[in-house]
Amino acid sequence: MIMILITCVDNNMGMLFNHRRQSQDRVLKERILKSASGKIFWMNHYSENQFKDFENYINNSQNYNIDEHFLSKAACNDICFVEDCSVAPFEQKIEKIILYKWNRDYPADFYFDIPLSEHGWKLISSEDFVGFSHDKITEEIYVK
């Protein structure tokens, strides 16, 4: 087990529609960056745009990595933020999955592709919080 995976999904585990993220939320991004503090934080160029408003953090952090092959390069306890790529091939490298649920039904054509309960992932924590653009965002944490 190696990396911690973070992603955002709708009620049907959708992540993208027509190659665009379904939603974004400033409070959620702050929460993600706070949880990544002191850890190696990975994402690809597509997701980098999510955090462009946080340039001060990014420019002052040696732990912030942008790479198209980030899921292959992540090491023990590194955090990987995923929006637009399949994670199923990397499931054996994942020690924890953090899902942020929008609690809405959005159109989607790209989905989170790890069947959690079928593969033995257990929900250990669930917390609702108020976002900037969403009245309720749910953070769910899964481990094997």
Disulfide bonds with the S-S distance in Angstrom:
none
